[in-house]
Amino acid sequence: MSGCTPLLSLRGTIAALCGSLLTPVALAADPGHVGHSSAAPELGPTVITAIAPSSPLTVVTHPKDPRQPVPASDGADYLKTIPGFSAIRAGGTNGDPVLRGMFGSRLNILTNGGLMLGACPNRMDAPTAYIAPETYDRLTVIKGPQSVIWGPGGSAGTVLFERDPEAFGTLGSRVNASLLTGTNGRFDKVLDAAVGNSQAYARFVGNQSRAGDYHDGAGDSVPSRWKKWNGDVALGWTPDADTLLELTAGKGDGEARYAGRGMDGSQFKRESLGLRFEKSNLGEVLDKIEAQAYYNYADHVMDNYSLRTPSGSGMMGMPMVSNVDRRTMGARLKATWRWADVQLISGIDAQTNAHRQRGGMGVDAHKGQAWTKDADFHNYGVFGELTWSLSGDDRVITGARLDRASARDLRQASPTRNDTRADTLPSGFVRYEHDMAALPATAYIGLGHAQRFPDYWELFSPKTAPIGSVNAFDGIEPEKTTQLDFGVQYRSERLEAWASGYVGQIRDYILFDYRTGMMGMATSKAQNIDARIMGGEVGAAYSLSDTWKADATLAYAWGKNSSDGKALPQMPPLESRLGLTYSRDAWSAGALWRLVAAQNRIARNQGNVVGKDYDASAGFGVFSLNGAYKVSKNLKLSAGVDNLFDKTYAEHLNLAGNAGFGYPASDPQPVNEPGRSVWTKVDFSF
């Protein structure tokens, strides 16, 4: 693995079969202090085909649970299994997540409460590229601008990957491990081990994962191989049941080559540090105090020679390399207050990040060069979120935050060199929830507003400026989203159903326009427009018997560039998932049929910093199967086959194939997804 020493070796584990589909099970979230039991968790036979909301606008699931298709290689890959999510991909891994057609910093993605930002100007290393989902205990998604406590931005939603603190009684230990093999050289190892007692604990979580180039349904090889490893340690002190002090540290690295980019990622180094303190049950009014500080560092190398051979001609014909890094630090202090029918969470947060770069022509041209700092960002925020129980059946949840955001341009050749821009940005929401008396159902409606400061990719990557501005740093305005969310959830003994919809107005939406300039060079321009968005997700699961369950989900996103009277680009098409699962005693099995409609509403050559609309896309259907056998309470074997009928297809949002890999530059087409893939997995716990 390109300069990486493998972090762990899982020995003595058994290789066999694995499975995953998503059974719509509502997984209740506890936002408070949640810990693992010292007893080894039993490995249930459940297979999963769709993830239902656990409460209005909130989805909570466990990334260690089985899912179809093959277990995810990164955070974006796992998020795709949640209705409403899709991803922009360029090969086998490191996609960029999209929620309801929104992407980038419109999604606030945190790991253990901290922000991990990538460094590539074109988001080759999106924040989810540094996330190994199976090493986390809980994933929470909050759709829409309906929370203010997790930092600025997040107009499309908030995503939290979290690890729970351990909770041992007497001295004890636990070990969870898994091993997966599959088509195209897929080989994953995961180890999660902890030891402790009632006073303290130590936990290690690590993984290795790799895959070769995959073949699409037509049998053509798609450049997509990758390798990754991650390792994290947590040391916790729990002097009593209401106190937690935890120190965390982690590292990771990897490499990935892409069919849809002109360069590959030969290094994805990550360093992370975190410290958190929690004190609960403080008194009758002040109930809980939480404090957290974090440090995340990404050191990313892109080149066109480590994982491919330069063509020798054209702009990318000779060896070249770019090394970029991003150092992010932040802190959060929040308090939970309780009165008779009211809960208030209030606090302050701060974050800062700095970006540097170096590189040039020639193999390893970056080594030995001095770093050049080109940007730094700061944000300071204050927030409050209140839940008021009007009665046993009615609740009002409301929140507000105020951010002071700033950025400084440090580029040497920039006309705005050493300039600083700053904005004061308010955000807030109000939501009403009602538990129906005649039905086991909850209905909700919420109005949210979020103002988002332009991110690094929007201020520094565009080649040209909006009209009347010297560059994007000078001219791009903050984005302002106002959105109405509404829906209903129904739960009975045999039927679970839910629907969520939204309609929104975005002022100063940041849009990228791509054109071919002089000498055939591609150029990008960022501009502000006004946009309208709407859509939603619906789903249902019905228990046909004690052993059989059927489920279905539907997700749709629509957007319009109201300034120019045309479609908003990079909107995912209508998507449906139909699942059937069987579970009895130690056996389980499932089938998943994913159907995606054609997308004909496009804005050619417009998009975001990651991708753009090339052309309309065709619809497709993909059918997958899996099965699992629970050998004992501690051992489970599973197997699955994705894309059973070897369908040749491409996602609408995928990047176009790069000409350096034989794709026609004159007629760009999205990169095809894998053909038939078989995988097996063993899960072991004691």
C-alpha positions as CSV (number, residue, x, y, z in Angstrom):
1,M,0.0,0.0,0.0
2,S,1.7,3.1,-1.3
3,G,3.9,4.1,1.6
4,C,1.6,2.6,4.3
5,T,2.5,0.0,6.8
6,P,-0.5,-2.3,7.4
7,L,-1.9,-1.4,10.8
8,L,-3.4,-4.6,11.9
9,S,-3.6,-8.3,11.0
10,L,-6.6,-10.3,11.9
11,R,-5.4,-13.8,12.5
12,G,-7.2,-16.9,13.5
13,T,-10.5,-15.6,12.0
14,I,-12.5,-17.8,9.7
15,A,-13.2,-16.7,6.1
16,A,-16.7,-17.5,4.8
17,L,-19.8,-15.8,3.6
18,C,-21.6,-12.4,4.3
19,G,-24.8,-10.8,3.7
20,S,-26.6,-7.7,3.8
21,L,-29.9,-6.2,2.7
22,L,-31.7,-3.6,4.7
23,T,-34.8,-4.7,6.8
24,P,-36.7,-1.5,7.6
25,V,-36.2,-1.5,11.3
26,A,-36.6,1.7,13.2
27,L,-33.5,2.1,15.4
28,A,-34.1,4.4,18.2
29,A,-31.4,6.9,19.0
30,D,-30.3,8.0,22.5
31,P,-28.5,11.3,22.2
32,G,-27.1,11.0,25.6
33,H,-24.3,9.0,27.1
34,V,-24.6,5.6,25.4
35,G,-22.1,2.8,26.0
36,H,-21.3,-0.7,25.0
37,S,-22.1,-3.6,27.4
38,S,-19.2,-5.6,28.6
39,A,-20.9,-8.7,27.3
40,A,-20.2,-9.7,23.7
41,P,-23.1,-8.7,21.5
42,E,-24.9,-11.6,19.9
43,L,-24.8,-11.7,16.1
44,G,-28.4,-11.7,14.9
45,P,-29.5,-13.1,11.5
46,T,-31.2,-9.9,10.4
47,V,-30.7,-8.8,6.9
48,I,-31.5,-5.2,5.9
49,T,-33.0,-3.7,2.8
50,A,-34.0,-0.2,3.7
51,I,-33.4,2.2,6.6
52,A,-36.5,3.9,8.0
53,P,-36.5,7.1,10.0
54,S,-36.4,6.7,13.7
55,S,-38.1,10.0,14.4
56,P,-39.3,13.0,12.2
57,L,-36.5,13.9,9.7
58,T,-34.0,11.8,11.6
59,V,-32.5,8.4,10.5
60,V,-30.4,6.4,13.0
61,T,-28.7,3.2,12.1
62,H,-25.7,1.1,13.0
63,P,-23.0,1.0,10.3
64,K,-21.9,-2.4,11.5
65,D,-25.3,-3.9,10.6
66,P,-25.5,-5.9,7.3
67,R,-26.5,-4.0,4.2
68,Q,-26.8,-4.7,0.4
69,P,-24.8,-4.1,-1.7
70,V,-21.3,-5.3,-0.6
71,P,-20.2,-3.5,2.7
72,A,-19.1,0.1,2.0
73,S,-15.6,1.1,1.4
74,D,-16.2,4.8,2.5
75,G,-18.8,7.0,4.1
76,A,-20.5,8.0,0.9
77,D,-20.9,4.4,-0.2
78,Y,-22.8,3.6,3.0
79,L,-25.0,6.7,2.9
80,K,-26.2,5.6,-0.5
81,T,-28.3,2.9,1.2
82,I,-30.4,5.6,3.0
83,P,-33.4,6.8,0.9
84,G,-32.7,10.3,-0.4
85,F,-28.9,9.9,-0.7
86,S,-26.9,9.3,-3.8
87,A,-23.2,9.8,-4.6
88,I,-20.9,11.2,-7.3
89,R,-18.3,8.6,-8.1
90,A,-15.3,8.2,-10.4
91,G,-14.5,4.6,-9.8
92,G,-14.4,2.1,-7.0
93,T,-14.2,4.3,-3.9
94,N,-14.1,7.8,-2.4
95,G,-17.4,9.1,-3.8
96,D,-19.0,12.4,-2.8
97,P,-22.4,12.1,-1.0
98,V,-25.4,13.9,-2.3
99,L,-28.6,14.3,-0.3
100,R,-31.8,15.4,-2.1
101,G,-29.6,16.8,-4.9
102,M,-27.4,18.9,-2.6
103,F,-23.7,18.3,-2.0
104,G,-20.5,19.7,-0.6
105,S,-20.7,21.8,2.6
106,R,-24.4,21.8,2.2
107,L,-24.0,18.5,4.1
108,N,-22.5,18.9,7.5
109,I,-20.5,15.7,8.0
110,L,-18.9,15.0,11.5
111,T,-17.0,12.1,12.9
112,N,-17.1,11.8,16.7
113,G,-18.3,15.4,16.8
114,G,-15.4,16.7,14.9
115,L,-15.0,18.1,11.4
116,M,-12.7,16.3,9.0
117,L,-12.1,18.3,5.8
118,G,-10.4,17.1,2.7
119,A,-7.7,19.1,0.8
120,C,-8.2,18.4,-2.9
121,P,-9.4,21.5,-4.8
122,N,-11.8,19.1,-6.8
123,R,-12.9,17.1,-3.7
124,M,-11.0,13.9,-4.7
125,D,-10.7,13.4,-0.9
126,A,-14.2,14.4,0.2
127,P,-14.7,14.2,4.0
128,T,-16.4,10.7,3.6
129,A,-13.2,9.4,1.9
130,Y,-11.6,9.3,5.4
131,I,-14.5,7.4,7.0
132,A,-14.5,3.6,7.3
133,P,-18.2,3.0,8.2
134,E,-17.9,-0.4,9.9
135,T,-15.5,1.1,12.6
136,Y,-18.3,3.4,13.9
137,D,-21.2,2.4,16.2
138,R,-23.9,4.8,15.1
139,L,-24.8,6.9,12.1
140,T,-27.4,9.7,12.5
141,V,-28.8,11.7,9.6
142,I,-30.8,14.8,10.1
143,K,-32.5,15.9,6.9
144,G,-32.9,19.6,6.0
145,P,-32.0,22.7,8.0
146,Q,-33.6,21.2,11.2
147,S,-30.8,21.3,13.7
148,V,-28.4,24.1,14.8
149,I,-26.2,22.4,17.4
150,W,-23.7,20.7,15.1
151,G,-22.0,23.6,13.5
152,P,-22.5,26.1,10.6
153,G,-23.9,25.3,7.2
154,G,-25.7,22.0,6.8
155,S,-28.5,23.5,4.7
156,A,-29.2,20.1,3.2
157,G,-28.7,18.1,6.3
158,T,-26.3,16.8,9.0
159,V,-24.5,13.5,9.1
160,L,-23.0,12.1,12.3
161,F,-20.6,9.1,12.4
162,E,-20.2,8.3,16.1
163,R,-18.4,5.8,18.4
164,D,-20.0,5.2,21.8
165,P,-18.1,5.2,25.0
166,E,-17.6,1.8,26.6
167,A,-19.5,0.7,29.7
168,F,-17.9,-2.2,31.7
169,G,-19.1,-3.3,35.1
170,T,-16.3,-5.4,36.5
171,L,-13.0,-6.0,34.7
172,G,-13.8,-7.5,31.2
173,S,-13.1,-7.3,27.5
174,R,-14.8,-7.8,24.2
175,V,-13.7,-8.4,20.6
176,N,-15.7,-7.9,17.4
177,A,-14.0,-8.9,14.1
178,S,-15.0,-9.5,10.5
179,L,-13.4,-10.7,7.3
180,L,-14.8,-10.2,3.8
181,T,-13.7,-11.5,0.4
182,G,-15.3,-10.8,-2.9
183,T,-15.1,-10.4,-6.7
184,N,-12.4,-8.1,-8.2
185,G,-9.9,-8.8,-5.3
186,R,-12.1,-7.3,-2.6
187,F,-10.6,-8.2,0.8
188,D,-11.6,-6.4,4.1
189,K,-10.5,-6.9,7.7
190,V,-12.0,-5.2,10.7
191,L,-11.1,-5.5,14.3
192,D,-12.9,-3.7,17.2
193,A,-11.6,-4.6,20.7
194,A,-12.0,-3.1,24.2
195,V,-11.0,-3.8,27.7
196,G,-12.0,-2.0,30.9
197,N,-13.9,-1.9,34.2
198,S,-16.3,0.5,35.9
199,Q,-13.5,3.1,36.2
200,A,-11.7,3.1,32.9
201,Y,-11.5,1.5,29.4
202,A,-9.3,1.3,26.4
203,R,-10.6,0.6,22.9
204,F,-8.9,-0.1,19.5
205,V,-10.7,0.0,16.2
206,G,-8.9,-0.7,12.9
207,N,-9.5,-1.9,9.4
208,Q,-7.8,-2.8,6.2
209,S,-9.6,-2.8,2.9
210,R,-8.6,-3.3,-0.7
211,A,-10.0,-4.1,-4.2
212,G,-8.7,-4.3,-7.7
213,D,-10.1,-2.8,-10.9
214,Y,-13.7,-4.0,-11.4
215,H,-15.5,-5.1,-14.6
216,D,-18.7,-3.5,-15.7
217,G,-21.7,-5.6,-17.0
218,A,-20.2,-5.6,-20.5
219,G,-17.0,-7.2,-19.2
220,D,-14.9,-4.0,-19.7
221,S,-12.3,-3.2,-17.0
222,V,-12.9,0.1,-15.2
223,P,-9.8,1.6,-13.5
224,S,-10.9,1.6,-9.9
225,R,-8.5,-0.2,-7.6
226,W,-7.8,1.0,-4.1
227,K,-6.2,0.2,-0.7
228,K,-7.0,1.7,2.7
229,W,-6.2,1.3,6.4
230,N,-7.4,3.1,9.5
231,G,-6.6,2.7,13.2
232,D,-8.1,4.5,16.2
233,V,-7.5,4.3,19.9
234,A,-9.8,5.6,22.7
235,L,-8.9,5.9,26.4
236,G,-11.8,6.6,28.7
237,W,-12.1,7.5,32.4
238,T,-15.5,6.9,34.0
239,P,-15.1,7.6,37.8
240,D,-18.9,7.3,38.2
241,A,-22.0,6.6,36.0
242,D,-22.5,10.3,35.2
243,T,-18.9,11.3,34.2
244,L,-16.9,10.6,31.1
245,L,-13.5,11.9,30.1
246,E,-12.2,10.4,26.8
247,L,-9.1,10.9,24.7
248,T,-9.0,9.6,21.1
249,A,-6.2,9.3,18.5
250,G,-6.1,7.9,15.1
251,K,-4.3,7.5,11.8
252,G,-5.0,6.2,8.3
253,D,-3.8,6.2,4.7
254,G,-4.6,4.7,1.3
255,E,-4.6,5.0,-2.4
256,A,-7.1,5.0,-5.2
257,R,-7.1,5.2,-8.9
258,Y,-10.0,6.7,-10.9
259,A,-11.5,6.2,-14.3
260,G,-13.2,9.6,-14.0
261,R,-10.2,11.9,-13.1
262,G,-7.1,13.0,-14.8
263,M,-5.0,12.1,-11.7
264,D,-5.2,9.4,-9.0
265,G,-4.9,9.6,-5.3
266,S,-1.6,8.0,-4.2
267,Q,-1.9,9.2,-0.6
268,F,-4.8,9.8,1.8
269,K,-3.0,10.3,5.1
270,R,-5.2,11.2,8.1
271,E,-4.3,12.2,11.7
272,S,-6.9,12.7,14.3
273,L,-6.9,13.7,18.0
274,G,-9.9,14.4,20.2
275,L,-10.8,15.1,23.8
276,R,-14.3,15.1,25.3
277,F,-15.8,15.6,28.7
278,E,-19.4,14.8,29.8
279,K,-21.1,15.3,33.1
280,S,-24.7,14.3,33.6
281,N,-27.4,14.6,36.3
282,L,-26.0,17.8,37.6
283,G,-29.2,19.2,39.1
284,E,-32.9,19.9,38.6
285,V,-32.4,22.6,35.9
286,L,-28.8,22.2,34.6
287,D,-28.8,18.6,33.6
288,K,-25.7,18.0,31.5
289,I,-22.5,19.7,30.4
290,E,-20.5,18.5,27.3
291,A,-17.1,19.9,26.2
292,Q,-15.1,18.7,23.2
293,A,-11.9,19.7,21.3
294,Y,-10.6,18.0,18.1
295,Y,-7.8,18.1,15.6
296,N,-7.9,16.6,12.2
297,Y,-5.2,16.6,9.5
298,A,-5.4,15.4,5.9
299,D,-2.3,15.1,3.8
300,H,-3.3,14.2,0.2
301,V,-1.1,13.4,-2.8
302,M,-2.4,13.3,-6.4
303,D,-0.4,12.2,-9.4
304,N,-0.6,10.6,-12.8
305,Y,2.2,8.1,-12.6
306,S,1.9,6.0,-9.4
307,L,-1.3,4.1,-10.4
308,R,-1.3,4.7,-14.2
309,T,1.2,5.4,-17.0
310,P,1.2,8.9,-18.4
311,S,0.2,9.0,-22.0
312,G,3.2,11.1,-23.1
313,S,1.1,13.6,-25.0
314,G,-1.4,16.3,-24.2
315,M,-1.8,18.5,-21.1
316,M,-1.5,15.5,-18.8
317,G,1.0,13.6,-20.9
318,M,4.0,14.0,-18.6
319,P,4.4,13.0,-15.0
320,M,3.0,15.5,-12.5
321,V,2.1,15.6,-8.9
322,S,0.2,17.8,-6.5
323,N,0.4,17.6,-2.7
324,V,-2.2,19.4,-0.6
325,D,-3.0,19.3,3.1
326,R,-5.7,20.7,5.4
327,R,-5.4,21.2,9.2
328,T,-8.7,21.5,11.0
329,M,-9.2,22.3,14.7
330,G,-12.3,23.0,16.6
331,A,-14.1,23.0,20.0
332,R,-17.7,22.8,21.2
333,L,-19.2,23.6,24.6
334,K,-22.9,22.8,25.2
335,A,-25.2,22.6,28.2
336,T,-28.6,20.8,28.5
337,W,-31.2,22.5,30.7
338,R,-34.5,21.0,31.8
339,W,-37.7,22.4,33.2
340,A,-41.1,20.8,33.6
341,D,-42.0,20.6,29.9
342,V,-39.0,22.2,28.3
343,Q,-35.5,21.1,27.3
344,L,-32.9,23.6,26.1
345,I,-29.5,22.7,24.6
346,S,-27.3,25.8,24.3
347,G,-23.7,26.4,23.6
348,I,-20.9,27.8,21.6
349,D,-18.5,26.3,19.0
350,A,-15.5,27.4,17.0
351,Q,-13.4,25.9,14.2
352,T,-10.5,27.0,12.1
353,N,-8.7,25.3,9.2
354,A,-5.7,26.1,7.0
355,H,-4.9,24.8,3.5
356,R,-1.5,24.4,1.9
357,Q,-0.1,23.0,-1.4
358,R,3.0,22.1,-3.3
359,G,3.9,20.1,-6.4
360,G,5.1,20.3,-10.0
361,M,6.2,18.4,-13.1
362,G,8.1,15.2,-12.6
363,V,8.0,12.1,-10.5
364,D,7.9,13.0,-6.8
365,A,8.4,16.7,-7.6
366,H,6.7,17.7,-4.4
367,K,9.2,16.0,-2.1
368,G,11.6,18.5,-0.5
369,Q,9.6,21.5,-1.6
370,A,8.4,24.1,0.9
371,W,4.7,24.3,1.6
372,T,2.8,27.3,0.3
373,K,-0.2,28.3,2.4
374,D,-3.1,29.6,0.2
375,A,-6.1,29.9,2.5
376,D,-7.4,29.9,6.1
377,F,-10.9,29.9,7.5
378,H,-12.4,30.7,10.9
379,N,-15.9,30.3,12.3
380,Y,-17.4,31.2,15.7
381,G,-20.9,30.3,16.5
382,V,-23.5,30.5,19.3
383,F,-26.6,28.3,19.3
384,G,-29.7,27.2,21.2
385,E,-32.2,24.4,20.5
386,L,-35.4,24.1,22.5
387,T,-38.0,21.3,22.8
388,W,-41.3,22.2,24.4
389,S,-43.9,19.5,25.1
390,L,-47.2,21.2,24.8
391,S,-49.0,18.1,25.8
392,G,-48.5,14.4,25.7
393,D,-49.2,14.4,22.0
394,D,-47.7,17.7,20.8
395,R,-44.2,19.1,20.7
396,V,-42.6,22.2,19.3
397,I,-38.8,22.1,18.5
398,T,-37.1,25.3,17.6
399,G,-33.5,26.5,17.4
400,A,-31.4,29.4,16.3
401,R,-27.7,30.0,15.8
402,L,-25.5,33.0,14.8
403,D,-22.1,32.5,13.1
404,R,-19.2,34.8,12.4
405,A,-17.4,33.3,9.4
406,S,-14.2,34.6,7.7
407,A,-11.7,33.5,5.1
408,R,-8.3,34.9,4.1
409,D,-6.8,34.6,0.6
410,L,-3.1,33.9,0.8
411,R,-2.4,32.9,-2.9
412,Q,0.7,34.6,-4.2
413,A,-0.7,35.5,-7.7
414,S,-4.2,36.4,-6.6
415,P,-5.6,39.9,-7.1
416,T,-7.1,39.6,-3.6
417,R,-3.9,38.3,-1.9
418,N,-4.0,39.0,1.9
419,D,-7.6,40.1,1.7
420,T,-10.0,38.9,4.3
421,R,-13.8,38.6,3.9
422,A,-16.2,38.0,6.7
423,D,-19.9,37.6,7.2
424,T,-22.3,37.3,10.2
425,L,-24.8,34.6,9.3
426,P,-28.1,33.7,11.2
427,S,-29.8,30.3,10.9
428,G,-32.8,28.8,12.6
429,F,-35.8,26.5,12.5
430,V,-39.2,25.7,14.1
431,R,-40.9,22.3,13.9
432,Y,-44.3,21.1,15.2
433,E,-44.8,17.4,15.9
434,H,-48.2,15.7,16.7
435,D,-48.8,12.2,17.8
436,M,-52.2,11.2,16.4
437,A,-54.8,9.8,18.9
438,A,-56.7,7.7,16.4
439,L,-53.6,6.1,14.7
440,P,-50.2,5.0,15.8
441,A,-48.7,7.8,13.8
442,T,-46.8,11.1,14.1
443,A,-47.1,14.0,11.8
444,Y,-44.8,16.9,11.6
445,I,-44.1,20.2,9.7
446,G,-41.0,22.4,10.0
447,L,-39.7,25.6,8.6
448,G,-35.9,26.1,8.5
449,H,-33.5,28.8,7.3
450,A,-29.7,28.3,6.9
451,Q,-27.1,30.7,5.7
452,R,-23.9,29.1,4.5
453,F,-20.5,30.7,4.0
454,P,-18.8,29.7,0.7
455,D,-16.4,26.9,1.3
456,Y,-12.8,26.4,0.1
457,W,-13.8,24.6,-3.0
458,E,-16.2,27.4,-4.0
459,L,-13.9,30.3,-3.2
460,F,-10.6,29.0,-4.5
461,S,-11.1,26.4,-7.2
462,P,-13.1,28.4,-9.9
463,K,-10.9,29.6,-12.7
464,T,-13.1,32.7,-13.5
465,A,-15.1,35.1,-11.5
466,P,-18.8,36.2,-11.4
467,I,-19.4,39.3,-13.6
468,G,-18.1,42.4,-11.9
469,S,-15.7,40.6,-9.6
470,V,-12.0,40.0,-9.9
471,N,-12.3,36.3,-8.7
472,A,-14.6,34.0,-6.9
473,F,-13.1,35.0,-3.5
474,D,-14.2,38.5,-4.2
475,G,-17.6,37.9,-5.8
476,I,-19.3,34.7,-4.4
477,E,-22.0,35.5,-1.8
478,P,-23.1,33.3,1.0
479,E,-25.9,30.8,0.2
480,K,-29.3,31.3,1.9
481,T,-31.7,28.3,2.1
482,T,-35.3,28.5,3.4
483,Q,-37.0,25.1,3.4
484,L,-40.4,23.7,4.5
485,D,-40.2,20.0,5.6
486,F,-43.3,17.9,6.4
487,G,-44.2,14.3,6.8
488,V,-45.8,11.5,8.7
489,Q,-44.7,8.2,10.3
490,Y,-46.9,5.2,11.0
491,R,-46.0,2.2,13.1
492,S,-48.3,-0.8,13.9
493,E,-47.6,-4.4,14.8
494,R,-47.2,-5.5,11.1
495,L,-46.9,-2.3,9.1
496,E,-44.5,0.5,9.2
497,A,-44.8,3.4,6.7
498,W,-43.4,6.9,6.4
499,A,-43.3,9.9,4.1
500,S,-41.3,13.0,4.1
501,G,-41.4,15.9,1.7
502,Y,-39.8,19.3,1.3
503,V,-40.0,22.5,-0.7
504,G,-37.4,25.2,-0.6
505,Q,-36.0,28.4,-2.0
506,I,-32.3,29.0,-2.2
507,R,-31.1,32.6,-2.7
508,D,-27.5,33.0,-4.1
509,Y,-27.2,29.3,-4.8
510,I,-23.5,28.7,-5.8
511,L,-23.4,27.2,-9.3
512,F,-20.5,26.1,-11.4
513,D,-20.4,26.7,-15.1
514,Y,-17.9,24.6,-17.1
515,R,-16.7,25.6,-20.6
516,T,-13.8,24.8,-22.9
517,G,-11.6,27.8,-23.3
518,M,-8.6,28.8,-25.4
519,M,-6.2,26.0,-26.5
520,G,-8.9,23.5,-25.5
521,M,-8.4,24.0,-21.8
522,A,-11.4,23.4,-19.5
523,T,-12.4,26.3,-17.4
524,S,-14.8,26.8,-14.5
525,K,-16.8,29.8,-13.4
526,A,-18.7,30.1,-10.1
527,Q,-21.7,32.3,-9.8
528,N,-24.7,33.0,-7.6
529,I,-28.2,32.2,-8.8
530,D,-31.6,31.7,-7.3
531,A,-33.0,28.2,-7.2
532,R,-36.2,26.3,-6.2
533,I,-36.1,22.7,-4.9
534,M,-38.6,20.1,-3.8
535,G,-39.0,16.4,-3.5
536,G,-39.3,13.7,-0.8
537,E,-39.0,10.1,0.2
538,V,-41.7,7.5,1.1
539,G,-41.3,4.0,2.4
540,A,-43.2,1.1,3.9
541,A,-42.5,-2.3,5.4
542,Y,-45.1,-5.0,5.9
543,S,-44.6,-8.3,7.8
544,L,-46.3,-10.9,5.6
545,S,-45.8,-13.5,8.3
546,D,-43.5,-14.2,11.2
547,T,-40.7,-15.0,8.8
548,W,-41.3,-12.9,5.7
549,K,-41.2,-9.2,5.3
550,A,-41.6,-7.0,2.2
551,D,-40.6,-3.3,1.9
552,A,-40.4,-0.5,-0.6
553,T,-38.9,3.0,-0.7
554,L,-39.2,5.8,-3.3
555,A,-37.0,9.0,-3.4
556,Y,-37.3,12.0,-5.7
557,A,-35.5,15.3,-6.0
558,W,-36.3,18.2,-8.2
559,G,-34.5,21.5,-8.7
560,K,-34.9,24.6,-10.9
561,N,-32.5,27.4,-11.7
562,S,-35.1,30.1,-11.4
563,S,-32.7,32.8,-12.4
564,D,-32.1,31.3,-15.9
565,G,-35.4,29.3,-16.2
566,K,-33.8,25.9,-16.6
567,A,-33.1,22.8,-14.6
568,L,-30.8,22.8,-11.6
569,P,-27.9,20.5,-12.5
570,Q,-26.6,17.3,-10.8
571,M,-30.1,16.2,-9.6
572,P,-30.4,12.5,-9.0
573,P,-33.3,10.7,-10.9
574,L,-36.3,9.1,-9.3
575,E,-35.2,5.9,-7.4
576,S,-37.1,3.0,-5.9
577,R,-36.0,0.0,-3.8
578,L,-38.1,-3.1,-3.4
579,G,-37.0,-5.7,-0.9
580,L,-38.1,-9.1,0.4
581,T,-36.6,-10.7,3.4
582,Y,-36.9,-14.1,5.2
583,S,-35.6,-14.8,8.7
584,R,-36.2,-17.9,10.7
585,D,-34.1,-19.4,13.5
586,A,-30.5,-19.1,12.4
587,W,-31.2,-18.5,8.8
588,S,-32.0,-15.3,6.9
589,A,-32.1,-14.3,3.2
590,G,-33.1,-11.3,1.2
591,A,-33.6,-9.9,-2.3
592,L,-33.3,-6.3,-3.3
593,W,-34.4,-4.8,-6.6
594,R,-33.2,-1.2,-7.2
595,L,-34.9,0.7,-9.9
596,V,-33.7,4.1,-11.2
597,A,-35.5,6.2,-13.8
598,A,-34.0,8.1,-16.7
599,Q,-32.9,11.6,-16.0
600,N,-33.8,14.0,-18.8
601,R,-33.9,17.3,-16.8
602,I,-30.3,18.5,-17.1
603,A,-28.3,21.7,-17.4
604,R,-25.5,20.7,-19.8
605,N,-22.0,21.8,-18.6
606,Q,-23.2,23.1,-15.3
607,G,-22.9,21.5,-11.9
608,N,-20.8,21.7,-8.7
609,V,-17.1,21.6,-7.9
610,V,-17.2,17.8,-8.1
611,G,-19.2,17.1,-11.3
612,K,-21.4,18.5,-14.0
613,D,-24.3,17.4,-16.2
614,Y,-23.0,15.9,-19.4
615,D,-26.2,14.5,-20.9
616,A,-29.5,12.8,-20.2
617,S,-29.1,9.4,-18.6
618,A,-31.0,6.1,-19.1
619,G,-32.8,4.3,-16.4
620,F,-31.8,0.9,-15.1
621,G,-32.7,-1.9,-12.7
622,V,-30.3,-3.9,-10.5
623,F,-31.2,-7.1,-8.7
624,S,-29.2,-8.5,-5.7
625,L,-29.5,-11.5,-3.4
626,N,-28.0,-12.4,0.0
627,G,-28.2,-15.0,2.7
628,A,-26.8,-15.5,6.2
629,Y,-26.5,-18.3,8.7
630,K,-25.9,-17.8,12.4
631,V,-23.6,-20.6,13.4
632,S,-23.8,-19.6,17.1
633,K,-24.5,-16.4,19.1
634,N,-20.9,-15.4,18.4
635,L,-20.3,-16.5,14.7
636,K,-22.3,-15.6,11.6
637,L,-21.5,-16.5,8.0
638,S,-23.0,-14.5,5.1
639,A,-22.9,-14.3,1.3
640,G,-24.3,-12.1,-1.4
641,V,-24.3,-11.4,-5.1
642,D,-24.8,-7.8,-6.3
643,N,-26.1,-7.0,-9.8
644,L,-27.1,-10.7,-10.3
645,F,-28.0,-10.2,-14.0
646,D,-24.7,-8.5,-14.8
647,K,-26.4,-5.2,-15.9
648,T,-24.3,-2.6,-17.7
649,Y,-25.3,0.8,-16.2
650,A,-23.9,4.1,-14.9
651,E,-25.3,6.4,-12.3
652,H,-26.5,9.8,-13.5
653,L,-24.2,11.7,-11.1
654,N,-21.0,9.7,-11.9
655,L,-18.0,11.6,-13.3
656,A,-17.2,11.0,-17.0
657,G,-14.5,8.5,-18.0
658,N,-11.1,10.1,-18.4
659,A,-9.5,10.1,-21.8
660,G,-6.3,8.9,-20.4
661,F,-8.0,5.5,-19.8
662,G,-9.4,5.2,-23.3
663,Y,-12.7,7.0,-22.8
664,P,-13.6,9.3,-25.7
665,A,-12.9,12.9,-24.7
666,S,-15.2,14.2,-27.4
667,D,-18.2,12.3,-26.1
668,P,-18.0,12.0,-22.3
669,Q,-20.0,9.3,-20.6
670,P,-20.4,8.6,-16.9
671,V,-18.2,5.8,-15.6
672,N,-20.0,2.4,-15.5
673,E,-20.7,0.7,-12.2
674,P,-19.6,-2.9,-11.4
675,G,-21.1,-5.9,-13.1
676,R,-22.0,-9.1,-11.2
677,S,-20.1,-9.1,-7.9
678,V,-20.0,-12.0,-5.4
679,W,-18.9,-11.5,-1.8
680,T,-18.7,-13.6,1.4
681,K,-18.2,-12.5,5.0
682,V,-17.7,-13.9,8.5
683,D,-18.6,-11.9,11.6
684,F,-17.1,-13.0,14.9
685,S,-17.8,-11.7,18.4
686,F,-16.8,-12.6,21.9
